[in-house]
């Protein structure tokens, strides 16, 4: 659960995105994190997010 929206569920996020984007852009997986990994410069560490999800880089 997210601290910003404690009652938010994975299915609610997926449904919201599905209503606003084209079918080929729909979200297939949702993962809630406590914090987004960032570099010292403030950039999001996408490689760290991919390894957490198990997606090949």
C-alpha positions as CSV (number, residue, x, y, z in Angstrom):
1,X,0.0,0.0,0.0
2,X,1.1,3.5,-0.7
3,X,1.4,6.1,2.1
4,X,-0.1,8.7,-0.2
5,X,-3.2,6.6,-0.9
6,X,-3.6,3.9,1.8
7,X,-6.7,2.4,0.3
8,X,-5.4,2.1,-3.3
9,X,-5.3,-1.4,-4.8
10,X,-3.4,-2.9,-7.7
11,X,-6.6,-3.5,-9.6
12,X,-7.8,0.1,-9.1
13,X,-4.5,1.4,-10.6
14,X,-4.8,-0.9,-13.6
15,X,-8.4,0.0,-14.2
16,X,-7.6,3.8,-14.0
17,X,-4.8,3.5,-16.5
18,X,-6.9,1.3,-18.8
19,X,-9.6,3.9,-19.0
20,X,-7.1,6.6,-20.0
21,X,-4.7,5.0,-22.4
22,X,-4.8,2.9,-25.7
23,X,-5.1,-0.8,-25.2
24,X,-1.5,-1.6,-26.2
25,X,-0.3,0.8,-23.5
26,X,-2.2,-0.8,-20.6
27,X,-0.3,-1.6,-17.4
28,X,0.3,-5.4,-17.0
29,X,1.8,-5.4,-13.6
30,X,1.7,-3.0,-10.6
31,X,4.2,-3.1,-7.7
32,X,4.0,-0.7,-4.7
33,X,7.3,0.4,-3.3
34,X,8.1,2.3,-0.1
35,X,10.7,4.4,-2.0
36,X,11.9,4.8,-5.5
37,X,15.7,4.0,-5.8
38,X,17.5,7.2,-6.8
39,X,21.1,8.0,-7.7
40,X,23.0,10.8,-5.8
41,X,22.1,13.1,-8.7
42,X,18.4,12.4,-8.1
43,X,17.7,10.4,-11.2
44,X,15.6,7.3,-10.9
45,X,17.6,4.0,-11.0
46,X,15.6,2.2,-13.6
47,X,18.0,-0.7,-13.6
48,X,17.4,-1.3,-9.9
49,X,13.6,-1.3,-10.6
50,X,14.0,-3.8,-13.4
51,X,16.0,-6.2,-11.2
52,X,13.4,-6.0,-8.5
53,X,10.6,-6.9,-10.9
54,X,12.6,-9.7,-12.5
55,X,12.3,-8.1,-16.0
56,X,15.3,-8.6,-18.2
57,X,17.3,-5.5,-18.9
